[in-house]
Amino acid sequence: MSPSCPISTRRVDSNMVRLISMQVALFTVILLFTHEVVFAFVLLFDFSVRALRKPTLSPFHQVAKFVLQGWDIAPKLCDESPKRFALYMGLVTSLILVILYAAGLSKVATVIAIILLLCALLETLFDFCIGCKIYYAIQILGSLKNRRFSKHSTKATQNHDRDIH
């Protein structure tokens, strides 16, 4: 689970996320073996519709929903914000893959696809979300920056008030 308190009020089923990640990993493996841009487009389409909050249009979401309902697996809820951040990272990555494969830069695309595969496998096998870890790191850095800024502004205000009196 998350290393901090809930960041949003929205929750997602981590079992659903892991099953979707498994499908991302599968299509990424197929992409790596075939180098066919159509598989990158499938990934891009699926990430896109999920980013737009249209799960009924997502083939990966529909398959995961079917499996979860068929096996009667209870939801395991987690914060949505870090998972959405990871989803956006997957969206950008799949867009880059489409562009690179379409441009004929398959060696560079292969490196990017391997990174996507590793992230998807970590989520699928170990419930370890790289995008989530990056999200939390950004939140911590932002919090530290805000704390540092507020310290400086408080000191400046105190000094200003002292100089006036």
C-alpha positions as CSV (number, residue, x, y, z in Angstrom):
1,M,0.0,0.0,0.0
2,S,1.0,3.7,0.0
3,P,3.7,5.0,2.3
4,S,1.5,8.0,3.2
5,C,-2.1,8.9,4.0
6,P,-4.7,8.8,1.2
7,I,-4.0,11.4,-1.5
8,S,-7.4,11.3,-3.1
9,T,-10.8,10.2,-2.0
10,R,-11.1,7.9,-5.1
11,R,-10.1,4.3,-4.7
12,V,-9.2,1.6,-7.3
13,D,-9.1,-2.1,-7.1
14,S,-5.4,-3.1,-7.1
15,N,-6.5,-6.6,-8.3
16,M,-8.0,-4.9,-11.4
17,V,-4.8,-2.9,-11.9
18,R,-2.6,-6.0,-11.7
19,L,-4.7,-8.0,-14.2
20,I,-4.6,-5.0,-16.6
21,S,-0.8,-4.8,-16.0
22,M,-0.5,-8.5,-16.9
23,Q,-2.2,-7.8,-20.3
24,V,0.1,-4.8,-20.8
25,A,3.0,-7.1,-20.2
26,L,1.6,-9.7,-22.6
27,F,1.1,-7.2,-25.4
28,T,4.5,-5.7,-24.8
29,V,6.1,-9.1,-25.1
30,I,4.2,-9.6,-28.4
31,L,5.4,-6.2,-29.5
32,L,9.0,-7.0,-28.7
33,F,8.9,-10.3,-30.7
34,T,7.0,-9.0,-33.7
35,H,8.0,-5.3,-33.9
36,E,4.5,-4.7,-35.4
37,V,3.3,-1.2,-34.6
38,V,-0.3,-2.5,-34.4
39,F,0.5,-3.9,-30.9
40,A,1.9,-0.5,-29.8
41,F,-1.4,1.0,-31.1
42,V,-3.4,-1.5,-29.0
43,L,-1.4,-0.4,-25.9
44,L,-1.9,3.3,-26.8
45,F,-5.6,2.8,-27.3
46,D,-6.1,1.0,-24.1
47,F,-4.1,3.5,-22.0
48,S,-6.0,6.3,-23.7
49,V,-9.5,5.2,-23.0
50,R,-8.6,4.3,-19.4
51,A,-7.0,7.8,-19.0
52,L,-10.2,9.3,-20.3
53,R,-12.1,7.3,-17.6
54,K,-13.9,5.2,-20.3
55,P,-13.3,1.6,-18.9
56,T,-16.1,0.1,-21.0
57,L,-14.0,0.9,-24.1
58,S,-10.9,-0.7,-22.6
59,P,-10.4,-4.3,-23.8
60,F,-7.8,-4.8,-20.9
61,H,-10.3,-3.5,-18.4
62,Q,-13.1,-5.7,-19.7
63,V,-11.0,-8.8,-19.6
64,A,-9.8,-8.1,-16.1
65,K,-13.4,-7.4,-15.0
66,F,-14.5,-10.7,-16.5
67,V,-11.8,-12.6,-14.6
68,L,-12.4,-10.8,-11.3
69,Q,-16.2,-11.4,-11.5
70,G,-15.8,-15.0,-12.8
71,W,-13.4,-15.9,-9.9
72,D,-15.4,-13.8,-7.4
73,I,-12.2,-12.1,-6.2
74,A,-12.9,-9.4,-3.6
75,P,-11.6,-5.9,-4.4
76,K,-8.4,-4.7,-2.8
77,L,-8.8,-1.0,-2.7
78,C,-5.9,1.5,-2.9
79,D,-5.5,5.2,-3.6
80,E,-6.3,6.2,-7.1
81,S,-3.9,9.1,-7.6
82,P,-0.6,7.2,-7.8
83,K,-2.2,4.6,-10.0
84,R,-3.5,7.3,-12.3
85,F,-0.1,8.9,-12.5
86,A,1.3,5.5,-13.4
87,L,-1.4,5.2,-16.0
88,Y,-0.4,8.5,-17.6
89,M,3.2,7.3,-17.6
90,G,2.0,4.2,-19.5
91,L,0.1,6.4,-21.9
92,V,3.1,8.6,-22.7
93,T,5.3,5.5,-23.0
94,S,2.9,3.8,-25.4
95,L,2.6,7.0,-27.5
96,I,6.4,7.2,-27.7
97,L,6.4,3.5,-28.8
98,V,4.0,4.2,-31.6
99,I,6.0,7.1,-32.8
100,L,9.3,5.3,-32.6
101,Y,8.1,2.2,-34.4
102,A,6.3,4.2,-37.0
103,A,9.5,6.2,-37.6
104,G,11.4,2.9,-38.0
105,L,13.5,3.4,-34.8
106,S,12.9,-0.1,-33.6
107,K,16.1,-0.4,-31.5
108,V,15.2,2.7,-29.4
109,A,11.6,1.5,-29.3
110,T,12.8,-1.9,-28.0
111,V,14.6,-0.3,-25.1
112,I,11.5,1.7,-24.2
113,A,9.3,-1.4,-24.6
114,I,11.6,-3.4,-22.2
115,I,11.2,-0.6,-19.6
116,L,7.4,-0.8,-20.0
117,L,7.5,-4.6,-19.7
118,L,9.6,-4.4,-16.6
119,C,7.2,-1.9,-15.0
120,A,4.2,-4.0,-15.9
121,L,5.7,-7.2,-14.6
122,L,6.7,-5.6,-11.3
123,E,3.1,-4.5,-10.9
124,T,1.7,-7.8,-12.0
125,L,3.9,-10.1,-10.0
126,F,4.8,-8.1,-6.9
127,D,2.2,-5.3,-6.7
128,F,5.1,-3.0,-7.0
129,C,4.2,0.1,-9.0
130,I,7.1,2.1,-10.3
131,G,4.9,5.0,-11.4
132,C,3.4,5.1,-7.9
133,K,6.9,5.3,-6.3
134,I,7.7,8.2,-8.7
135,Y,4.4,9.9,-7.8
136,Y,5.1,9.6,-4.0
137,A,8.7,10.9,-4.6
138,I,7.3,13.9,-6.4
139,Q,4.8,14.5,-3.6
140,I,7.5,14.3,-1.0
141,L,9.8,16.7,-2.9
142,G,6.9,19.1,-3.4
143,S,6.1,19.0,0.3
144,L,9.7,19.6,1.2
145,K,9.9,22.5,-1.2
146,N,6.7,24.0,0.2
147,R,7.9,23.6,3.7
148,R,11.3,25.2,2.9
149,F,9.5,28.1,1.1
150,S,7.1,28.6,4.0
151,K,10.0,28.7,6.5
152,H,11.8,31.4,4.4
153,S,8.6,33.4,4.0
154,T,7.9,33.2,7.7
155,K,11.4,34.4,8.6
156,A,11.1,37.2,6.0
157,T,7.8,38.2,7.5
158,Q,9.2,38.1,11.1
159,N,12.2,40.2,10.0
160,H,10.0,42.6,8.2
161,D,7.7,43.0,11.2
162,R,10.7,43.5,13.5
163,D,12.2,46.2,11.2
164,I,8.9,48.0,11.1
165,H,8.4,48.2,14.9
